[in-house]
Amino acid sequence: MTEQATKMTWVPEATCGQARAGHLHTRHGTVPTPTFMPVGTVGTVKGMTMDAVRSTGAGIVLGNTYHLMLRPTADRVQKLGGLHKMMDWSGPILTDSGGFQVMSLGALRKLDQDGVTFQSHIDGSKHRLSPEISTEIQYKLDATISMAFDECPALPATPEALRKSMELSMRWAARSREAFVAREGYGQFGIVQGGTERDLREYSIKALTEIGFEGYAIGGLAVGEGQELMFSTLDFTTPMLPQDKARYLMGVGTPDDLLGSVMRGVDMFDCVMPSRAGRTARAYTERGYINLRNARFAEDTRPLTPYDDSPMAGRYTRAYLHHLFRAGEMLGPMLLTWHNLAYYQRLMRQIRAAIVDGTLNELAIKLREDWSKGDWTEDEWPMPSLAL
């Protein structure tokens, strides 16, 4: 790492139990936390213009090293002015290091102490990722927040396998940090590994904090262990993390996952769930989720939710969305992705306001009660239906 110190900072505003509200200050703007980052894997949030993403209230988005290095390539992104310019996003961008995607390739990759050699899932061509290469690619992409290169083992795994993987990730973290080019307002996050083992998580946090990063991510969760085990792991992990740095739980999750993780001290999230659900006719609402392919929506003149505050609020009926999906029209997934991302951002604003007000526990009870009730009946609906 160059000697010039970065100035990316996370500044606390309020706490409520373990939950924290704050602001992440970066070169590309300030992000209120807790925050949810829409996933723009290959330089686009699927089915969304960036104006639409901005309209949901999103303050930061995510890109992916693995996918962008394959196409259009990091050199081309750099030549085109960087990821911000290329995708029309002036706010902060966090880039995954590519480690998770490479580890998911199974037989198409070969791991060694220096890095990973793998075959492209696109055309079978050979490529190499190491801590240094991953960090350089993220620099070329102009990522506001770069992630250290790590190995993410699938769960369940033996404690010995988790230990070896975690120790390798810590060696790679040190090399990632050494390769990072410090610039004002840019940062790099280390990734805590160790599965669900307390001693391994503690060892990992100690190693990462000795190296020193602008923020710390919790990796290796939401990989098959279930919510209860994920939460119990967070219970002992987040209190060990530095109090003055942002905390990012990678790849999570459902609305209830977000709520429970915020209550355990997490500040940042990303997940493909709301956009992927939008492409498969699943709509998230204040009363749980509904499947718009269901025949009962064919003549339902209500909007998806009475509480939508996005630009699409009240403009489209459930019946119309049902028709779009049954007809195979691309507008259906586009509109439902927009809705889901708007709901996730609305939820995060609710949670943040409750932290500041000191009422998060009360909000959590209400949110979970409402999610469990299922869709509104006609009698429960608090506003008139839209005309078809």
VOPAGU-2260 file (C-alpha; in pm, 1 decimal, decimal comma):
REM VOPAGU-2260
SITE   aa  ch    i         X         Y         Z
SITE  MET   A    0       0,0       0,0       0,0
SITE  THR   A    1     125,9     351,4     -75,3
SITE  GLU   A    2     212,5     569,1     223,2
SITE  GLN   A    3     -56,6     829,3     159,7
SITE  ALA   A    4    -340,3     757,6     404,9
SITE  THR   A    5    -693,1     723,3     276,3
SITE  LYS   A    6    -964,5     935,6     433,7
SITE  MET   A    7   -1266,1     711,5     396,5
SITE  THR   A    8   -1440,0     719,8     732,6
SITE  TRP   A    9   -1747,9     581,1     899,8
SITE  VAL   A   10   -1895,4     827,3    1151,5
SITE  PRO   A   11   -2150,0     703,7    1409,9
SITE  GLU   A   12   -2471,9     894,8    1467,4
SITE  ALA   A   13   -2680,2     682,3    1705,7
SITE  THR   A   14   -2708,0     337,1    1857,2
SITE  CYS   A   15   -3000,9     126,7    1975,0
SITE  GLY   A   16   -2881,1    -187,8    2147,3
SITE  GLN   A   17   -2614,2    -329,0    1915,4
SITE  ALA   A   18   -2764,5    -154,3    1610,9
SITE  ARG   A   19   -2582,1     148,0    1470,7
SITE  ALA   A   20   -2676,7     442,2    1251,3
SITE  GLY   A   21   -2401,2     642,0    1091,0
SITE  HIS   A   22   -2256,4     788,7     773,1
SITE  LEU   A   23   -1991,3     642,3     544,8
SITE  HIS   A   24   -1790,5     926,0     388,3
SITE  THR   A   25   -1623,8     843,3      55,9
SITE  ARG   A   26   -1468,8    1010,9    -247,6
SITE  HIS   A   27   -1793,9     957,1    -434,5
SITE  GLY   A   28   -2035,1    1078,5    -170,3
SITE  THR   A   29   -2171,9    1007,2     176,7
SITE  VAL   A   30   -2391,6     705,6     244,7
SITE  PRO   A   31   -2626,1     685,5     546,2
SITE  THR   A   32   -2601,0     350,3     720,1
SITE  PRO   A   33   -2744,5      92,5     765,3
SITE  THR   A   34   -2758,4      60,9     388,0
SITE  PHE   A   35   -2849,8    -197,1     126,7
SITE  MET   A   36   -2640,1    -207,5    -191,5
SITE  PRO   A   37   -2815,7    -318,2    -512,2
SITE  VAL   A   38   -2603,6    -570,5    -700,8
SITE  GLY   A   39   -2474,0    -447,1   -1036,3
SITE  THR   A   40   -2255,6    -747,8   -1112,0
SITE  VAL   A   41   -2148,0    -667,7   -1466,9
SITE  GLY   A   42   -2191,7    -291,2   -1455,0
SITE  THR   A   43   -2571,1    -296,3   -1447,4
SITE  VAL   A   44   -2844,3    -373,8   -1198,3
SITE  LYS   A   45   -3040,7    -620,9   -1410,6
SITE  GLY   A   46   -3347,7    -465,3   -1570,3
SITE  MET   A   47   -3282,8    -120,2   -1422,6
SITE  THR   A   48   -3156,8     210,7   -1555,5
SITE  MET   A   49   -2935,3     387,9   -1306,3
SITE  ASP   A   50   -3195,0     664,2   -1287,7
SITE  ALA   A   51   -3439,8     401,2   -1166,5
SITE  VAL   A   52   -3183,5     273,9    -912,8
SITE  ARG   A   53   -3130,2     629,3    -788,4
SITE  SER   A   54   -3506,6     679,0    -757,5
SITE  THR   A   55   -3526,2     398,0    -499,6
SITE  GLY   A   56   -3295,9     591,1    -264,9
SITE  ALA   A   57   -2995,2     362,8    -309,9
SITE  GLY   A   58   -2671,1     539,0    -219,5
SITE  ILE   A   59   -2412,3     277,0    -317,3
SITE  VAL   A   60   -2406,9     -15,2    -560,1
SITE  LEU   A   61   -2193,9    -324,7    -604,7
SITE  GLY   A   62   -1989,3    -452,0    -900,6
SITE  ASN   A   63   -1793,2    -773,4    -941,5
SITE  THR   A   64   -1427,6    -825,2   -1024,5
SITE  TYR   A   65   -1465,3   -1176,3   -1165,1
SITE  HIS   A   66   -1738,0   -1092,4   -1414,8
SITE  LEU   A   67   -1593,6    -756,7   -1522,0
SITE  MET   A   68   -1243,1    -896,8   -1572,7
SITE  LEU   A   69   -1387,9   -1147,8   -1820,1
SITE  ARG   A   70   -1597,1    -894,0   -2008,1
SITE  PRO   A   71   -1552,5    -622,2   -2100,8
SITE  THR   A   72   -1213,9    -660,0   -1912,9
SITE  ALA   A   73   -1071,9    -424,1   -1652,4
SITE  ASP   A   74    -843,4    -256,6   -1906,6
SITE  ARG   A   75   -1140,6    -168,9   -2124,9
SITE  VAL   A   76   -1342,0     -35,3   -1831,3
SITE  GLN   A   77   -1044,2     182,7   -1737,2
SITE  LYS   A   78   -1010,1     301,4   -2097,8
SITE  LEU   A   79   -1379,5     393,2   -2098,7
SITE  GLY   A   80   -1331,8     615,7   -1793,8
SITE  GLY   A   81   -1395,6     371,9   -1511,2
SITE  LEU   A   82   -1703,2     194,2   -1384,3
SITE  HIS   A   83   -1872,6     511,4   -1254,6
SITE  LYS   A   84   -1869,5     677,1   -1594,5
SITE  MET   A   85   -1942,3     360,7   -1790,3
SITE  MET   A   86   -2254,9     269,4   -1593,3
SITE  ASP   A   87   -2374,3     626,2   -1519,2
SITE  TRP   A   88   -2333,9     603,6   -1142,3
SITE  SER   A   89   -2160,1     893,3    -967,9
SITE  GLY   A   90   -2207,5     751,3    -616,5
SITE  PRO   A   91   -1983,4     501,7    -438,8
SITE  ILE   A   92   -1925,0     157,0    -589,9
SITE  LEU   A   93   -1806,6    -143,7    -391,2
SITE  THR   A   94   -1649,5    -427,9    -588,4
SITE  ASP   A   95   -1637,3    -787,3    -471,1
SITE  SER   A   96   -1286,2    -929,4    -509,8
SITE  GLY   A   97   -1403,2   -1219,3    -725,7
SITE  GLY   A   98   -1305,4   -1477,5    -465,5
SITE  PHE   A   99   -1657,2   -1606,6    -402,4
SITE  GLN   A  100   -1734,7   -1646,5    -772,9
SITE  VAL   A  101   -1406,0   -1824,3    -842,5
SITE  MET   A  102   -1458,6   -2062,5    -550,3
SITE  SER   A  103   -1805,4   -2140,2    -687,6
SITE  LEU   A  104   -1657,2   -2271,3   -1011,9
SITE  GLY   A  105   -1573,3   -2608,7    -855,8
SITE  ALA   A  106   -1380,7   -2824,8   -1103,1
SITE  LEU   A  107   -1313,4   -2522,9   -1326,2
SITE  ARG   A  108   -1063,9   -2376,4   -1077,5
SITE  LYS   A  109    -738,2   -2480,0    -912,7
SITE  LEU   A  110    -635,0   -2326,4    -582,5
SITE  ASP   A  111    -275,1   -2280,4    -465,3
SITE  GLN   A  112    -106,3   -2070,3    -197,5
SITE  ASP   A  113     -47,2   -1782,4    -437,6
SITE  GLY   A  114    -396,9   -1757,8    -588,0
SITE  VAL   A  115    -642,8   -1933,3    -815,1
SITE  THR   A  116    -624,7   -2045,0   -1178,2
SITE  PHE   A  117    -964,8   -2091,8   -1335,2
SITE  GLN   A  118   -1154,0   -2140,2   -1656,8
SITE  SER   A  119   -1406,8   -1881,6   -1767,0
SITE  HIS   A  120   -1765,4   -2000,3   -1736,4
SITE  ILE   A  121   -1828,8   -1808,8   -2059,9
SITE  ASP   A  122   -1580,9   -1962,0   -2305,5
SITE  GLY   A  123   -1347,9   -2187,9   -2106,4
SITE  SER   A  124   -1048,4   -1954,6   -2140,8
SITE  LYS   A  125    -788,0   -1967,4   -1862,5
SITE  HIS   A  126    -741,9   -1683,7   -1615,8
SITE  ARG   A  127    -555,7   -1612,4   -1294,5
SITE  LEU   A  128    -659,5   -1427,2    -979,2
SITE  SER   A  129    -435,0   -1351,4    -685,1
SITE  PRO   A  130    -453,2   -1086,1    -414,1
SITE  GLU   A  131    -237,0    -856,9    -625,2
SITE  ILE   A  132    -424,7    -915,0    -950,5
SITE  SER   A  133    -766,9    -874,5    -786,5
SITE  THR   A  134    -660,0    -550,8    -618,7
SITE  GLU   A  135    -517,1    -415,9    -945,3
SITE  ILE   A  136    -837,5    -498,2   -1133,2
SITE  GLN   A  137   -1046,8    -317,4    -870,9
SITE  TYR   A  138    -813,7     -16,7    -907,0
SITE  LYS   A  139    -867,5     -16,6   -1284,1
SITE  LEU   A  140   -1243,1     -37,0   -1232,7
SITE  ASP   A  141   -1213,2     270,2   -1003,7
SITE  ALA   A  142   -1394,5      97,5    -718,8
SITE  THR   A  143   -1461,6     332,8    -429,1
SITE  ILE   A  144   -1440,6      34,9    -193,1
SITE  SER   A  145   -1219,5    -257,9    -290,3
SITE  MET   A  146   -1243,3    -593,8    -118,4
SITE  ALA   A  147    -948,2    -805,1      -9,6
SITE  PHE   A  148    -913,0   -1130,2    -205,3
SITE  ASP   A  149   -1022,4   -1428,4       2,2
SITE  GLU   A  150   -1137,6   -1788,3      -9,5
SITE  CYS   A  151   -1497,1   -1852,8      89,0
SITE  PRO   A  152   -1553,3   -2218,4     182,7
SITE  ALA   A  153   -1902,9   -2364,4     163,9
SITE  LEU   A  154   -2072,8   -2471,9     484,8
SITE  PRO   A  155   -2087,6   -2717,6     647,0
SITE  ALA   A  156   -1711,6   -2773,1     671,5
SITE  THR   A  157   -1485,3   -2924,5     935,9
SITE  PRO   A  158   -1313,9   -2688,9    1182,9
SITE  GLU   A  159    -977,0   -2792,9    1039,6
SITE  ALA   A  160   -1084,2   -2712,3     683,0
SITE  LEU   A  161   -1222,6   -2378,7     800,9
SITE  ARG   A  162    -899,1   -2300,5     986,8
SITE  LYS   A  163    -677,8   -2369,0     684,1
SITE  SER   A  164    -905,6   -2165,3     459,2
SITE  MET   A  165    -920,8   -1874,8     704,5
SITE  GLU   A  166    -541,9   -1867,6     751,9
SITE  LEU   A  167    -494,6   -1861,1     374,8
SITE  SER   A  168    -743,3   -1574,4     348,5
SITE  MET   A  169    -553,1   -1379,5     614,7
SITE  ARG   A  170    -226,9   -1419,7     421,6
SITE  TRP   A  171    -407,6   -1304,3     111,5
SITE  ALA   A  172    -555,3   -1009,0     304,2
SITE  ALA   A  173    -205,8    -885,7     393,4
SITE  ARG   A  174    -100,1    -911,5      29,2
SITE  SER   A  175    -419,1    -736,0     -85,6
SITE  ARG   A  176    -347,0    -450,1     151,3
SITE  GLU   A  177       9,8    -420,3      32,0
SITE  ALA   A  178    -113,4    -397,5    -327,4
SITE  PHE   A  179    -385,8    -141,9    -252,6
SITE  VAL   A  180    -323,0     208,3    -389,5
SITE  ALA   A  181    -442,2     452,7    -124,5
SITE  ARG   A  182    -630,9     755,1    -255,6
SITE  GLU   A  183    -828,7    1019,0     -72,0
SITE  GLY   A  184   -1180,4     896,2      -7,9
SITE  TYR   A  185   -1116,2     543,6    -132,8
SITE  GLY   A  186   -1092,7     238,6      91,3
SITE  GLN   A  187   -1037,8    -132,7     116,7
SITE  PHE   A  188   -1226,8    -375,1     339,1
SITE  GLY   A  189   -1080,5    -688,5     491,4
SITE  ILE   A  190   -1303,1    -997,1     506,2
SITE  VAL   A  191   -1350,5   -1191,7     830,0
SITE  GLN   A  192   -1363,0   -1568,1     773,9
SITE  GLY   A  193   -1384,3   -1870,7    1001,9
SITE  GLY   A  194   -1724,5   -2024,3     936,9
SITE  THR   A  195   -1935,1   -2050,8    1250,8
SITE  GLU   A  196   -1635,8   -2115,8    1481,1
SITE  ARG   A  197   -1585,9   -1844,2    1742,6
SITE  ASP   A  198   -1211,7   -1899,6    1787,5
SITE  LEU   A  199   -1149,8   -1883,8    1413,5
SITE  ARG   A  200   -1353,2   -1564,1    1375,1
SITE  GLU   A  201   -1161,9   -1410,7    1664,5
SITE  TYR   A  202    -827,9   -1507,8    1508,6
SITE  SER   A  203    -938,2   -1365,0    1173,9
SITE  ILE   A  204   -1049,4   -1032,1    1323,8
SITE  LYS   A  205    -723,9    -996,6    1514,1
SITE  ALA   A  206    -521,9   -1060,8    1198,8
SITE  LEU   A  207    -723,6    -814,6     991,6
SITE  THR   A  208    -721,0    -534,7    1248,2
SITE  GLU   A  209    -343,1    -569,3    1281,4
SITE  ILE   A  210    -317,5    -518,9     905,5
SITE  GLY   A  211    -562,8    -227,0     920,4
SITE  PHE   A  212    -848,6    -159,5     677,4
SITE  GLU   A  213   -1104,6     117,3     622,1
SITE  GLY   A  214   -1385,3    -127,3     694,7
SITE  TYR   A  215   -1447,7    -492,8     774,6
SITE  ALA   A  216   -1670,8    -741,9     597,5
SITE  ILE   A  217   -1812,7   -1061,6     742,1
SITE  GLY   A  218   -1777,4   -1333,5     481,9
SITE  GLY   A  219   -1854,2   -1702,0     481,0
SITE  LEU   A  220   -2215,9   -1668,6     598,2
SITE  ALA   A  221   -2543,3   -1708,5     407,5
SITE  VAL   A  222   -2380,9   -2006,1     234,5
SITE  GLY   A  223   -2618,2   -2274,4     356,3
SITE  GLU   A  224   -2593,9   -2257,5     735,4
SITE  GLY   A  225   -2944,4   -2117,5     796,0
SITE  GLN   A  226   -3059,0   -1796,2     960,8
SITE  GLU   A  227   -3037,6   -1915,7    1322,0
SITE  LEU   A  228   -2672,2   -2017,9    1288,8
SITE  MET   A  229   -2591,8   -1702,5    1092,3
SITE  PHE   A  230   -2740,3   -1485,4    1366,9
SITE  SER   A  231   -2562,4   -1676,1    1645,6
SITE  THR   A  232   -2233,7   -1628,8    1459,0
SITE  LEU   A  233   -2299,7   -1256,5    1426,0
SITE  ASP   A  234   -2378,3   -1243,0    1799,0
SITE  PHE   A  235   -2015,6   -1313,6    1884,0
SITE  THR   A  236   -1849,7   -1172,8    1571,3
SITE  THR   A  237   -1968,7    -812,5    1546,7
SITE  PRO   A  238   -1877,7    -715,8    1907,0
SITE  MET   A  239   -1516,3    -810,1    1829,0
SITE  LEU   A  240   -1498,5    -575,2    1528,0
SITE  PRO   A  241   -1364,9    -217,9    1558,2
SITE  GLN   A  242   -1632,4      22,0    1676,4
SITE  ASP   A  243   -1517,3     305,2    1447,9
SITE  LYS   A  244   -1524,5     121,9    1114,9
SITE  ALA   A  245   -1807,8      16,0     883,7
SITE  ARG   A  246   -1924,3    -347,2     900,0
SITE  TYR   A  247   -2046,3    -524,8     589,8
SITE  LEU   A  248   -2227,2    -860,5     585,1
SITE  MET   A  249   -2174,7   -1007,9     241,0
SITE  GLY   A  250   -2454,3   -1162,1      35,1
SITE  VAL   A  251   -2746,3   -1108,4     278,0
SITE  GLY   A  252   -3042,2   -1138,6     237,0
SITE  THR   A  253   -3417,0   -1147,1     308,2
SITE  PRO   A  254   -3588,2    -851,9     480,3
SITE  ASP   A  255   -3583,5   -1045,3     809,7
SITE  ASP   A  256   -3213,2   -1125,2     757,8
SITE  LEU   A  257   -3141,5    -754,3     717,5
SITE  LEU   A  258   -3341,0    -658,7    1025,6
SITE  GLY   A  259   -3182,4    -924,0    1247,3
SITE  SER   A  260   -2832,2    -845,0    1123,9
SITE  VAL   A  261   -2871,7    -470,9    1180,7
SITE  MET   A  262   -2984,4    -550,6    1534,3
SITE  ARG   A  263   -2654,3    -738,1    1572,6
SITE  GLY   A  264   -2442,1    -442,9    1463,7
SITE  VAL   A  265   -2410,3    -471,6    1084,6
SITE  ASP   A  266   -2404,9    -155,3     870,3
SITE  MET   A  267   -2391,6    -265,8     505,4
SITE  PHE   A  268   -2553,8    -537,8     294,0
SITE  ASP   A  269   -2576,0    -661,8     -61,8
SITE  CYS   A  270   -2780,3    -941,0    -214,2
SITE  VAL   A  271   -2922,4   -1043,8    -552,2
SITE  MET   A  272   -3243,9   -1151,9    -381,8
SITE  PRO   A  273   -3467,9    -849,1    -453,1
SITE  SER   A  274   -3365,7    -827,0    -819,5
SITE  ARG   A  275   -3367,2   -1203,2    -876,9
SITE  ALA   A  276   -3710,1   -1225,4    -711,8
SITE  GLY   A  277   -3831,4    -948,6    -939,5
SITE  ARG   A  278   -3739,3   -1155,9   -1241,4
SITE  THR   A  279   -3936,9   -1453,8   -1108,9
SITE  ALA   A  280   -4260,5   -1267,9   -1022,6
SITE  ARG   A  281   -4197,2   -1248,7    -647,2
SITE  ALA   A  282   -4284,3    -913,4    -490,2
SITE  TYR   A  283   -4165,9    -814,8    -142,0
SITE  THR   A  284   -4409,9    -604,2      58,6
SITE  GLU   A  285   -4479,0    -493,2     414,7
SITE  ARG   A  286   -4693,9    -806,3     444,5
SITE  GLY   A  287   -4439,6   -1060,1     322,9
SITE  TYR   A  288   -4401,9   -1167,8     -37,8
SITE  ILE   A  289   -4652,6   -1255,3    -307,6
SITE  ASN   A  290   -4620,4   -1445,9    -636,6
SITE  LEU   A  291   -4764,7   -1238,7    -920,1
SITE  ARG   A  292   -4805,2   -1545,8   -1142,0
SITE  ASN   A  293   -5085,3   -1663,9    -914,5
SITE  ALA   A  294   -5422,8   -1661,3   -1089,5
SITE  ARG   A  295   -5585,7   -1474,6    -800,3
SITE  PHE   A  296   -5415,6   -1154,9    -918,8
SITE  ALA   A  297   -5564,2   -1163,4   -1269,7
SITE  GLU   A  298   -5829,8    -905,1   -1179,6
SITE  ASP   A  299   -5672,8    -748,5    -868,5
SITE  THR   A  300   -5692,4    -371,6    -918,6
SITE  ARG   A  301   -5476,2    -285,0    -619,0
SITE  PRO   A  302   -5112,4    -173,6    -640,1
SITE  LEU   A  303   -4855,4    -407,3    -485,5
SITE  THR   A  304   -4850,9    -217,6    -156,2
SITE  PRO   A  305   -5026,7      88,2     -15,1
SITE  TYR   A  306   -4699,1     218,3     127,9
SITE  ASP   A  307   -4484,8     251,9    -185,5
SITE  ASP   A  308   -4306,9     589,1    -193,1
SITE  SER   A  309   -4108,7     528,1    -513,0
SITE  PRO   A  310   -4180,8     698,1    -850,1
SITE  MET   A  311   -4372,1     387,3    -962,9
SITE  ALA   A  312   -4609,4     410,6    -664,2
SITE  GLY   A  313   -4971,9     357,8    -758,1
SITE  ARG   A  314   -4906,3     343,6   -1133,2
SITE  TYR   A  315   -4939,9     -29,5   -1195,0
SITE  THR   A  316   -5200,9    -274,6   -1072,5
SITE  ARG   A  317   -5136,2    -629,0    -962,8
SITE  ALA   A  318   -5354,5    -740,5   -1251,6
SITE  TYR   A  319   -5131,7    -564,2   -1503,7
SITE  LEU   A  320   -4813,0    -709,5   -1352,2
SITE  HIS   A  321   -4973,9   -1055,3   -1351,6
SITE  HIS   A  322   -5055,9   -1009,7   -1719,8
SITE  LEU   A  323   -4698,7    -902,8   -1803,8
SITE  PHE   A  324   -4550,7   -1214,5   -1646,4
SITE  ARG   A  325   -4807,1   -1448,3   -1801,9
SITE  ALA   A  326   -4742,1   -1286,2   -2140,0
SITE  GLY   A  327   -4364,2   -1314,7   -2101,7
SITE  GLU   A  328   -4312,8    -940,0   -2141,8
SITE  MET   A  329   -3977,2    -802,7   -2023,0
SITE  LEU   A  330   -4151,3    -507,2   -1856,8
SITE  GLY   A  331   -4283,6    -736,8   -1582,2
SITE  PRO   A  332   -3941,1    -827,9   -1439,4
SITE  MET   A  333   -3824,2    -468,1   -1485,5
SITE  LEU   A  334   -4113,1    -318,8   -1288,8
SITE  LEU   A  335   -4101,1    -582,6   -1016,1
SITE  THR   A  336   -3725,4    -542,4    -972,5
SITE  TRP   A  337   -3782,2    -168,9    -934,8
SITE  HIS   A  338   -4053,6    -234,8    -678,0
SITE  ASN   A  339   -3843,0    -480,2    -476,0
SITE  LEU   A  340   -3538,0    -256,3    -465,0
SITE  ALA   A  341   -3759,0      36,0    -362,2
SITE  TYR   A  342   -3906,1    -177,6     -83,0
SITE  TYR   A  343   -3560,2    -277,5      42,2
SITE  GLN   A  344   -3451,1      86,0      52,0
SITE  ARG   A  345   -3774,2     189,2     224,9
SITE  LEU   A  346   -3716,0     -83,1     484,3
SITE  MET   A  347   -3360,6      35,0     549,5
SITE  ARG   A  348   -3482,9     392,8     595,9
SITE  GLN   A  349   -3741,6     269,1     847,9
SITE  ILE   A  350   -3480,0      73,4    1038,2
SITE  ARG   A  351   -3234,5     362,5    1037,0
SITE  ALA   A  352   -3495,7     609,0    1165,3
SITE  ALA   A  353   -3590,0     367,0    1445,6
SITE  ILE   A  354   -3225,2     338,4    1552,6
SITE  VAL   A  355   -3198,2     715,9    1571,4
SITE  ASP   A  356   -3527,2     735,2    1765,3
SITE  GLY   A  357   -3433,6     447,3    1996,4
SITE  THR   A  358   -3738,8     243,9    1891,6
SITE  LEU   A  359   -3582,4     -37,3    1688,2
SITE  ASN   A  360   -3709,7    -316,2    1912,9
SITE  GLU   A  361   -4067,1    -194,3    1876,3
SITE  LEU   A  362   -4027,4    -162,8    1500,5
SITE  ALA   A  363   -3879,9    -512,9    1476,9
SITE  ILE   A  364   -4182,6    -661,1    1655,5
SITE  LYS   A  365   -4423,6    -479,8    1422,0
SITE  LEU   A  366   -4232,1    -567,8    1104,2
SITE  ARG   A  367   -4217,6    -936,7    1189,5
SITE  GLU   A  368   -4583,2    -946,4    1289,9
SITE  ASP   A  369   -4683,1    -785,5     961,3
SITE  TRP   A  370   -4459,5   -1013,5     749,6
SITE  SER   A  371   -4620,7   -1316,2     913,1
SITE  LYS   A  372   -4976,3   -1204,5     831,5
SITE  GLY   A  373   -4949,6   -1250,9     458,1
SITE  ASP   A  374   -5110,6   -1038,3     189,6
SITE  TRP   A  375   -5376,0    -781,0     276,3
SITE  THR   A  376   -5737,7    -884,1     244,0
SITE  GLU   A  377   -5979,2    -642,7      78,9
SITE  ASP   A  378   -6110,5    -545,8     423,1
SITE  GLU   A  379   -5762,5    -468,8     553,6
SITE  TRP   A  380   -5654,9    -258,8     255,8
SITE  PRO   A  381   -5598,0      99,9     377,3
SITE  MET   A  382   -5649,0     280,4      43,6
SITE  PRO   A  383   -5879,7     262,5    -261,4
SITE  SER   A  384   -5793,7      28,8    -547,7
SITE  LEU   A  385   -5661,3     170,7    -871,6
SITE  ALA   A  386   -5887,6     182,8   -1173,0
SITE  LEU   A  387   -5784,8     -54,3   -1450,5
